[in-house]
Amino acid sequence: MTNNQQLKTNVQTKISPKASFHIFTESIKVKTPQFSQLISLIAKDAETRRSQDREAPPYIAMDLIRQSRLGALRLPVELGGGGSSIRELFQVIIQLAEVDSDVAHSLRAHYSFVEDLLISPANDQRDQWLKKIASGEIIGNAFTEISSKNVGNMVFETILSPEGDDYRLNGTKYFSTGTMYADSVLVTASTVDGKPVSVIVPTDREGVIIKDDWDGIGQRLTGSGTTYLKNVLVKKEEVILKREDKTPFNSYLQLYLHAVITGIMRNIVTDAASLVRKRSRTFSFASTNTTVADPQLQQIIGQISSSTFAAESMVLTAADSLDIAVNSAIEGVIDYNSSHTASLHAAQAKVIIDNLALQAATQLFEVGGASATRQSANLDRHWRNIRTIASHNPTIYKARAIGNYILNDTQLPLEQVYF
C-alpha cells in the first residue's frame, strides 16, 4: 500500500467504519431526484465532519462523486455523460459549494481537464480519457512551482527525461488542489530540451508522494498540499504535448472559483437566517421584542441575499459567454474574440464578487451577536474560505486590466494554459 492509499484508509476509518458506498449505479444528471440525493448526502457528510472533527478530509463525499460520475456532467450523453452546458455545470458547482466548498473546489482541475478534452481534436488518447471520466475517474493537478521564475513562459523545474521507450518524471509541485482525492494527476513539466509538456499518471504510482501540508486560513480540506515526483515512470501514451493552436485565454479556471464563492454566499444566507430564528433574546437598542421582526436584521439579511443573487447572476452570465466561446470552436480552436469576451466577463465578475462576498461574510456576524463568534459555531469559516479563494489572481490586477481595455482598447493579458 502506498503512502497516499494509507493516508486515505486511515482517515476513512476514522470517519466511518463503512467508507465505501454503492448508491449510484449510473451517471447522474442535474435536476433529477438522484442529483438531489447526492447533494443531500454530501451536505450530511460535511455536517457530520464539522461536528466531529473539522479537519477530517471529505473522502466519503469524493467517493460519492466518483460513484455518481458527477465528474462526467459535461460529457455528451452518448459518451456516458450528463450532457450539461458550462452554465449548467456552474449551477451544479454553486450548489455543491453551498453544502461543501472544499469538495467543490477540489474538483476544479478535474473539470478544467474535461473541458480541454472536449474541445480537443479527436484522437485515441482523448477517447480513452473520456471513457475513464465517464466511468467516474477523478483527475487532480500538479502545476505550481514556487521557485520557478519562468512559469509564464511555460518553463518548469519538473523534468521529464526519456528512458528507453518511456520516461521518468522528477520534481516538486505545490498547491495540488484535489490531488489527494484523485485517481490520476495531471502534471506540467519541461522536457530535457526545455519544451513544455504535460503528463497524466495514477496517483498511486510508485514515486508519486502527496503530502497534505496545506496550512491556509481557509479551504483547509481541499487537499492543496505538495506533490513530490521521485523518478516516476511515465509511459509514452501518458504524455500530453502542449497544443500550439489552442486559444490562449483561460477564464474557465478563474470563473470556477467564483462559482465556489457564490455557493459559500448561499450558505451564508442560510446561516444568517438560522442565527436570527434561533436567537431568543434581542439587542438592547432593538426596535422589536423578537429578532425575526427586527427591521435592521431583516435589512441585513436582505442585503446578503441580494448580494448572493447578484453574484450568482454574474457567474452564470459569464458562464454563458464561455458556452458561446466553446461552441464557436472549429477543429478544436476557439474563436479569439469570443474567448477574450469570456475572459473579460470572468474578470469583471471577480472584481465585484470578491467585495460582495467578503462583505456578506462579515455581515453574517451583525445578525448573530457575540455568540456567533464562538469557535464551536465555526461561522468564521465563510470569511476565511472566501478570502482564500479570492486571493487567487488578486482583484487589483483584474480591475486594472479591465480599465486599460476600456480606456485604451488593450486586450486582457493572456493567462497560463497548462495543457
VMD Tcl script that draws the C-alpha trace (Angstrom):
set ca {
  {0.00 0.00 0.00}
  {1.39 3.42 -0.97}
  {1.60 6.39 1.41}
  {-1.31 8.03 -0.40}
  {-3.53 4.94 -0.04}
  {-2.60 4.55 3.62}
  {-3.48 8.20 4.37}
  {-6.88 7.79 2.74}
  {-7.60 4.50 4.53}
  {-6.67 5.91 7.93}
  {-8.92 8.94 7.53}
  {-11.85 6.95 6.17}
  {-11.67 4.51 9.06}
  {-11.67 7.43 11.47}
  {-14.77 8.92 9.86}
  {-16.85 5.82 9.34}
  {-16.43 2.04 9.67}
  {-18.02 1.81 6.22}
  {-16.04 4.08 3.94}
  {-17.44 2.84 0.63}
  {-20.90 3.43 -0.78}
  {-22.73 1.79 -3.66}
  {-25.70 4.09 -4.05}
  {-25.43 5.36 -7.61}
  {-25.36 2.86 -10.45}
  {-25.39 5.21 -13.45}
  {-24.15 8.64 -14.47}
  {-26.07 11.34 -12.66}
  {-27.90 14.18 -14.39}
  {-28.91 17.55 -12.99}
  {-32.46 18.34 -11.90}
  {-33.20 14.70 -11.05}
  {-34.06 13.01 -7.74}
  {-30.68 11.24 -7.87}
  {-28.86 14.56 -8.09}
  {-30.84 15.97 -5.16}
  {-29.98 12.82 -3.19}
  {-26.28 13.27 -3.97}
  {-26.27 16.89 -2.77}
  {-28.15 15.86 0.37}
  {-25.65 13.09 1.15}
  {-22.67 15.38 0.64}
  {-24.29 18.01 2.87}
  {-24.87 15.41 5.58}
  {-21.26 14.23 5.33}
  {-20.00 17.82 5.65}
  {-22.20 18.44 8.69}
  {-21.00 15.21 10.33}
  {-17.35 16.04 9.74}
  {-17.75 19.56 11.11}
  {-19.42 18.26 14.26}
  {-16.86 15.50 14.89}
  {-13.59 16.80 13.52}
  {-13.39 19.95 11.42}
  {-10.12 18.78 9.89}
  {-11.42 15.44 8.54}
  {-10.96 15.28 4.74}
  {-14.07 14.67 2.58}
  {-13.16 11.21 1.33}
  {-16.73 9.96 1.65}
  {-18.11 12.87 -0.37}
  {-15.48 12.33 -3.07}
  {-16.36 8.62 -3.19}
  {-19.99 9.57 -3.74}
  {-18.98 11.91 -6.56}
  {-16.88 9.16 -8.11}
  {-19.75 6.64 -7.93}
  {-22.33 9.07 -9.28}
  {-19.98 10.09 -12.11}
  {-20.65 13.73 -11.35}
  {-17.30 14.47 -12.95}
  {-18.79 13.45 -16.32}
  {-21.54 16.09 -16.35}
  {-20.08 17.91 -19.34}
  {-19.62 14.78 -21.44}
  {-22.26 14.18 -24.12}
  {-24.96 11.70 -23.14}
  {-23.85 9.32 -25.91}
  {-20.42 9.15 -24.24}
  {-21.89 8.30 -20.86}
  {-22.07 11.85 -19.51}
  {-24.74 14.25 -18.37}
  {-24.82 16.43 -21.49}
  {-24.68 19.64 -19.43}
  {-23.66 23.07 -20.70}
  {-20.98 25.10 -18.91}
  {-23.74 27.23 -17.40}
  {-25.48 24.11 -16.05}
  {-22.20 22.77 -14.68}
  {-21.52 26.02 -12.86}
  {-25.02 25.90 -11.36}
  {-24.06 22.48 -10.00}
  {-20.75 23.79 -8.64}
  {-22.64 26.57 -6.84}
  {-24.99 24.01 -5.26}
  {-22.08 21.76 -4.34}
  {-20.12 24.63 -2.81}
  {-23.16 25.66 -0.81}
  {-23.03 22.37 1.10}
  {-19.24 21.78 1.00}
  {-16.93 24.36 -0.55}
  {-13.87 22.12 -0.11}
  {-15.41 19.39 -2.26}
  {-16.47 21.82 -4.99}
  {-13.03 23.45 -5.05}
  {-11.27 20.07 -5.14}
  {-12.89 19.26 -8.50}
  {-11.62 22.40 -10.24}
  {-8.67 20.82 -12.06}
  {-10.80 17.81 -12.97}
  {-13.49 19.83 -14.71}
  {-10.90 22.01 -16.43}
  {-9.19 18.91 -17.82}
  {-12.54 17.59 -19.03}
  {-13.21 20.91 -20.77}
  {-9.89 20.72 -22.54}
  {-10.59 17.16 -23.67}
  {-13.96 18.13 -25.08}
  {-12.50 20.93 -27.17}
  {-9.50 18.93 -28.39}
  {-9.45 17.18 -31.77}
  {-10.39 13.50 -31.59}
  {-7.57 11.02 -31.05}
  {-7.05 7.73 -29.22}
  {-5.61 9.37 -26.10}
  {-8.56 11.76 -25.82}
  {-11.09 8.99 -26.35}
  {-9.51 6.80 -23.67}
  {-9.66 9.60 -21.10}
  {-13.25 10.43 -21.93}
  {-14.11 6.79 -21.23}
  {-12.27 6.87 -17.90}
  {-14.06 10.05 -16.86}
  {-17.41 8.60 -17.90}
  {-16.67 5.67 -15.58}
  {-16.09 8.02 -12.62}
  {-12.35 8.65 -12.60}
  {-11.29 11.94 -10.95}
  {-8.28 13.95 -12.07}
  {-6.06 16.09 -9.84}
  {-3.31 18.56 -10.68}
  {0.34 19.26 -10.06}
  {1.06 22.59 -11.76}
  {2.54 25.19 -9.42}
  {6.24 25.58 -8.67}
  {7.07 28.19 -6.05}
  {10.71 28.60 -7.01}
  {10.25 28.77 -10.78}
  {10.73 32.22 -12.30}
  {9.67 31.34 -15.83}
  {6.28 29.69 -15.40}
  {4.65 32.38 -17.54}
  {6.91 31.17 -20.34}
  {5.96 27.57 -19.65}
  {9.40 26.59 -18.36}
  {9.30 24.21 -15.39}
  {11.83 22.80 -12.97}
  {9.98 19.49 -13.04}
  {11.74 17.49 -15.74}
  {10.52 14.66 -17.97}
  {13.51 12.60 -19.08}
  {13.48 9.79 -21.67}
  {14.21 6.26 -20.53}
  {14.04 3.69 -23.29}
  {10.58 3.84 -24.85}
  {9.18 5.57 -21.75}
  {10.14 8.43 -19.42}
  {10.99 9.36 -15.83}
  {9.49 12.36 -14.04}
  {11.20 14.30 -11.26}
  {10.13 17.48 -9.48}
  {8.09 19.09 -6.72}
  {4.70 20.77 -7.12}
  {2.76 22.90 -4.64}
  {-0.91 23.74 -4.07}
  {-2.03 20.50 -5.73}
  {-5.70 21.12 -5.04}
  {-7.82 17.97 -5.06}
  {-4.98 15.63 -5.91}
  {-5.08 13.63 -2.66}
  {-8.66 12.64 -3.57}
  {-7.96 11.93 -7.24}
  {-7.31 8.74 -9.19}
  {-4.82 10.36 -11.57}
  {-2.82 13.58 -11.55}
  {-2.07 15.92 -14.44}
  {1.50 17.22 -14.14}
  {3.18 20.06 -16.03}
  {6.86 19.67 -16.81}
  {9.63 20.54 -19.21}
  {11.47 18.10 -21.42}
  {15.25 17.89 -21.18}
  {15.46 20.35 -24.08}
  {13.11 22.83 -22.36}
  {9.83 22.22 -24.16}
  {6.58 22.36 -22.12}
  {4.73 19.12 -21.71}
  {2.06 17.57 -19.52}
  {1.75 14.02 -18.31}
  {-1.05 12.23 -16.54}
  {-0.27 9.35 -14.20}
  {-2.11 7.40 -11.48}
  {-1.78 8.94 -8.02}
  {-0.83 5.55 -6.56}
  {2.10 5.02 -8.91}
  {5.45 4.45 -7.26}
  {7.27 7.75 -6.73}
  {4.13 9.92 -6.56}
  {4.04 11.23 -2.99}
  {1.21 13.55 -1.96}
  {1.72 15.39 1.29}
  {-1.30 17.01 2.96}
  {0.59 20.08 4.17}
  {-1.72 22.93 3.06}
  {-1.87 25.34 6.01}
  {-4.01 28.12 4.57}
  {-6.54 30.01 6.68}
  {-9.37 28.72 4.53}
  {-10.37 25.90 2.18}
  {-8.39 23.68 4.51}
  {-9.72 20.37 3.24}
  {-9.11 20.80 -0.48}
  {-6.03 18.61 -0.30}
  {-3.96 21.51 -1.65}
  {-0.68 20.05 -0.49}
  {2.69 19.27 -2.02}
  {3.18 16.61 -4.69}
  {6.62 15.05 -4.88}
  {7.56 13.25 -8.09}
  {10.52 10.99 -7.48}
  {11.70 9.14 -10.57}
  {8.11 8.37 -11.55}
  {7.68 6.05 -14.52}
  {5.70 7.74 -17.29}
  {4.56 5.67 -20.24}
  {4.73 7.31 -23.63}
  {0.93 7.18 -24.02}
  {0.63 9.21 -20.78}
  {2.44 12.21 -22.28}
  {0.30 15.14 -23.49}
  {2.12 17.58 -25.75}
  {1.11 21.23 -25.45}
  {-1.18 22.31 -28.26}
  {0.26 25.27 -30.13}
  {-3.08 26.13 -31.75}
  {-5.06 26.43 -28.52}
  {-6.74 29.79 -27.86}
  {-4.63 31.21 -25.01}
  {-7.32 32.84 -22.85}
  {-8.12 30.68 -19.84}
  {-11.04 32.29 -17.99}
  {-12.64 28.97 -17.08}
  {-10.41 28.27 -14.08}
  {-10.95 31.78 -12.67}
  {-14.72 31.77 -13.08}
  {-14.88 28.32 -11.47}
  {-13.52 29.80 -8.25}
  {-16.27 32.39 -8.20}
  {-18.90 29.74 -8.62}
  {-17.44 28.24 -5.42}
  {-17.54 31.63 -3.69}
  {-21.16 32.08 -4.77}
  {-22.05 28.73 -3.21}
  {-20.45 29.88 0.03}
  {-22.55 33.05 -0.12}
  {-25.71 30.95 -0.42}
  {-24.61 29.12 2.72}
  {-24.10 32.47 4.47}
  {-27.72 33.42 3.72}
  {-28.90 30.16 5.29}
  {-26.68 30.59 8.35}
  {-27.76 34.22 8.82}
  {-31.45 33.30 8.75}
  {-30.82 30.41 11.14}
  {-28.99 32.67 13.60}
  {-31.87 35.13 13.72}
  {-34.57 32.47 14.03}
  {-32.75 30.68 16.85}
  {-31.92 33.79 18.84}
  {-34.27 34.03 21.83}
  {-33.24 37.47 23.06}
  {-32.88 40.69 21.16}
  {-30.40 43.56 21.43}
  {-30.70 46.44 23.92}
  {-31.25 49.06 21.22}
  {-33.53 46.87 19.07}
  {-36.87 48.28 18.00}
  {-38.78 45.00 18.46}
  {-39.04 42.26 21.08}
  {-38.30 39.44 18.66}
  {-35.33 39.10 16.33}
  {-37.32 37.87 13.33}
  {-39.40 41.09 13.43}
  {-36.37 43.36 13.81}
  {-36.22 45.60 10.70}
  {-32.45 46.09 10.99}
  {-31.80 42.36 11.00}
  {-34.27 41.89 8.17}
  {-32.39 44.54 6.20}
  {-29.01 42.89 6.71}
  {-30.30 39.50 5.61}
  {-31.96 41.16 2.64}
  {-28.63 42.72 1.68}
  {-26.78 39.41 1.99}
  {-29.44 37.65 -0.08}
  {-29.33 40.36 -2.75}
  {-25.53 40.21 -2.93}
  {-25.75 36.47 -3.39}
  {-28.31 36.86 -6.17}
  {-26.03 39.37 -7.90}
  {-23.00 37.09 -7.58}
  {-24.85 34.09 -8.97}
  {-26.23 36.15 -11.86}
  {-22.74 37.37 -12.75}
  {-21.22 33.89 -12.63}
  {-23.93 32.42 -14.83}
  {-23.80 35.33 -17.30}
  {-20.04 34.86 -17.62}
  {-20.63 31.11 -17.99}
  {-22.94 31.88 -20.91}
  {-20.00 33.70 -22.54}
  {-17.85 30.62 -22.00}
  {-20.52 28.46 -23.63}
  {-20.59 30.81 -26.63}
  {-16.79 30.71 -26.89}
  {-16.59 26.92 -26.66}
  {-19.41 26.45 -29.14}
  {-17.56 28.67 -31.60}
  {-14.66 26.21 -31.82}
  {-13.60 24.97 -35.22}
  {-11.38 21.88 -35.21}
  {-10.65 22.45 -31.54}
  {-9.71 26.13 -31.84}
  {-11.93 28.66 -30.03}
  {-12.67 31.98 -31.71}
  {-10.19 34.51 -30.31}
  {-12.65 37.36 -29.81}
  {-15.23 35.11 -28.14}
  {-12.52 33.80 -25.84}
  {-11.46 37.34 -24.92}
  {-15.06 38.30 -24.18}
  {-15.38 35.32 -21.84}
  {-12.14 36.30 -20.11}
  {-13.36 39.89 -19.74}
  {-16.68 38.80 -18.22}
  {-14.93 36.44 -15.79}
  {-12.60 39.24 -14.70}
  {-15.48 41.69 -14.25}
  {-17.36 39.12 -12.18}
  {-14.32 38.63 -9.94}
  {-13.85 42.35 -9.26}
  {-17.40 42.66 -7.95}
  {-17.98 39.24 -6.37}
  {-14.85 39.35 -4.20}
  {-16.07 42.50 -2.46}
  {-19.69 41.37 -2.18}
  {-18.71 38.00 -0.75}
  {-16.30 39.32 1.88}
  {-18.86 41.89 2.94}
  {-21.55 39.20 3.24}
  {-19.27 37.02 5.37}
  {-18.76 39.96 7.73}
  {-22.42 40.97 7.78}
  {-23.26 37.47 8.99}
  {-21.93 38.44 12.43}
  {-24.10 41.55 12.53}
  {-27.20 39.37 12.94}
  {-25.75 36.89 15.43}
  {-24.17 38.93 18.17}
  {-21.21 37.80 20.24}
  {-22.47 34.22 20.46}
  {-21.90 33.85 16.71}
  {-18.17 34.32 17.25}
  {-17.77 31.10 19.22}
  {-15.26 28.74 17.67}
  {-17.75 25.92 18.05}
  {-20.10 27.77 15.69}
  {-17.33 27.81 13.06}
  {-19.01 30.69 11.22}
  {-15.69 32.38 10.57}
  {-15.01 29.63 8.04}
  {-17.04 31.52 5.43}
  {-14.81 34.61 5.56}
  {-11.65 32.51 5.70}
  {-12.76 30.38 2.75}
  {-13.79 33.37 0.64}
  {-10.60 35.28 1.48}
  {-8.52 32.26 0.49}
  {-10.28 31.71 -2.83}
  {-10.39 35.41 -3.70}
  {-6.62 35.62 -3.23}
  {-6.12 33.59 -6.42}
  {-5.15 36.22 -9.02}
  {-5.60 39.38 -6.89}
  {-8.53 41.63 -7.81}
  {-6.39 44.74 -8.30}
  {-4.70 43.24 -11.38}
  {-8.02 42.25 -12.93}
  {-9.55 45.69 -12.32}
  {-6.53 47.47 -13.82}
  {-6.59 45.24 -16.92}
  {-10.31 45.91 -17.40}
  {-9.74 49.67 -17.07}
  {-6.88 49.55 -19.56}
  {-9.11 47.70 -22.00}
  {-11.95 50.23 -21.63}
  {-9.64 53.27 -21.95}
  {-7.06 52.10 -24.47}
  {-8.61 49.04 -26.13}
  {-5.71 46.98 -24.78}
  {-6.86 43.38 -24.56}
  {-6.56 41.46 -21.31}
  {-3.29 39.64 -20.66}
  {-3.07 36.04 -21.75}
  {-3.29 33.61 -18.85}
  {-1.28 30.44 -18.41}
  {-2.61 27.42 -20.28}
  {-1.20 24.26 -18.79}
  {-2.33 21.54 -21.19}
}
mol new
graphics top color blue
foreach p $ca { graphics top sphere $p radius 0.5 }
foreach p [lrange $ca 0 end-1] q [lrange $ca 1 end] { graphics top cylinder $p $q radius 0.2 }
display resetview
